[in-house]
Amino acid sequence: MLENWFNIPNYEGFYQASDQGNIRSLDRQVAYGRHDGGCFYLGRVLRKTKLKKGYLSVKLAKEGVKKTRYVHELILLACIGKRPFTIDRGEIRHLNGDKDDNRLANLSYGTVKENAADRVRHKLGGLK
């Protein structure tokens, strides 16, 4: 299956997210100390880490600042756009209930009520 890649907002030229649930770094030249021309970093698909609540994360770095970000959040941000923060909407849903499945087809922005209904439907119980 073809994997489509999208720039992650605020990380353009550094990282991209795919519709298949992957995050990759891009090839880039980075200034480094006294070295002429800096260092060349070869792009690669990033390793995912499972956090305490079961969501997958990756570490992103830009201009010396490192951040741990949820994979599902980066996929929707890059492919769909910013999360709508209103009274009715504001959560990210895993439509099949599998937190490891971060394909775009399995993710959606939704309401708190929709997310709760998903947990009941998938017999996941409440948040811990």
C-alpha positions in Angstrom: 0.0 0.0 0.0 1.2 3.5 -0.9 2.2 5.6 2.1 1.5 9.3 1.8 3.7 11.7 3.9 2.6 15.1 5.2 4.7 17.8 6.9 4.1 18.2 10.6 3.2 21.8 11.4 6.0 23.7 13.2 8.4 20.9 12.2 8.5 21.5 8.4 11.8 20.3 7.0 12.5 18.2 10.1 9.6 15.6 10.4 6.7 14.2 8.5 3.7 12.0 9.4 2.2 9.3 7.2 -1.4 8.2 6.7 -0.2 4.7 7.7 0.7 5.8 11.2 4.4 6.4 10.9 6.6 9.4 11.8 9.9 10.1 10.0 12.7 12.5 10.2 14.0 14.1 7.0 17.6 14.3 5.7 19.1 17.5 7.0 22.4 19.4 7.5 22.8 20.7 11.1 25.4 23.1 12.3 27.6 21.5 14.9 30.3 23.1 17.0 33.6 23.7 15.2 32.8 21.3 12.3 32.8 23.0 9.0 29.4 22.4 7.4 28.0 20.8 10.5 26.7 17.2 10.6 24.5 15.5 8.0 21.6 13.5 9.5 20.0 10.8 7.3 16.2 10.7 7.6 14.5 7.6 9.0 11.2 6.3 10.4 11.2 7.0 14.1 10.9 4.3 16.8 7.7 4.5 18.7 7.5 4.2 22.5 4.4 3.1 24.4 3.6 5.5 27.3 1.9 4.7 30.6 -1.7 5.0 29.3 -0.9 2.8 26.2 -0.5 5.5 23.6 2.4 5.5 21.2 4.8 8.4 21.2 7.9 9.7 19.5 10.6 12.2 20.4 11.0 15.2 18.1 13.9 17.7 18.3 14.2 21.1 16.8 16.7 23.9 17.6 18.0 22.0 20.7 14.5 21.5 22.1 13.3 17.9 22.5 9.6 17.1 22.9 7.7 13.8 23.3 4.5 13.8 21.2 1.7 11.3 20.8 1.8 9.6 17.3 -2.0 9.8 16.9 -2.0 13.5 17.6 0.8 14.2 15.0 -0.9 12.0 12.3 -4.2 14.0 12.6 -2.4 17.4 12.9 -0.3 16.7 9.7 -3.0 15.1 7.6 -6.2 16.8 8.7 -5.2 20.0 10.6 -5.5 21.4 14.1 -7.7 19.8 16.6 -11.0 21.7 17.0 -11.3 22.9 20.6 -14.9 23.7 21.3 -17.5 22.6 23.8 -18.6 19.7 21.7 -15.3 18.6 20.1 -11.8 18.2 21.4 -10.7 14.5 21.7 -9.0 12.1 19.3 -10.7 8.9 18.7 -9.2 5.5 17.8 -12.2 4.2 15.8 -11.4 0.5 16.3 -10.3 0.9 20.0 -6.7 -0.1 19.3 -4.3 2.5 20.6 -1.5 0.9 18.6 -3.4 1.5 15.3 -2.5 5.0 14.3 -3.5 4.8 10.6 -5.4 7.9 9.5 -8.3 5.7 8.6 -8.6 4.7 12.3 -8.3 8.2 13.7 -10.9 11.0 14.0 -11.5 14.2 16.0 -14.6 13.8 18.0 -16.6 14.7 21.1 -16.1 13.6 24.6 -19.4 11.7 24.3 -18.3 9.9 21.1 -15.0 8.9 22.7 -16.9 7.5 25.8 -19.3 5.6 23.5 -16.2 4.1 21.7 -14.8 2.9 25.0 -18.2 1.2 25.8 -18.5 -0.3 22.3 -14.9 -1.7 22.5 -15.3 -2.8 26.2 -12.3 -0.7 27.2 -13.8 0.8 30.4 -13.0 4.2 31.7 -9.7 6.1 31.6 -7.1 5.3 34.2 
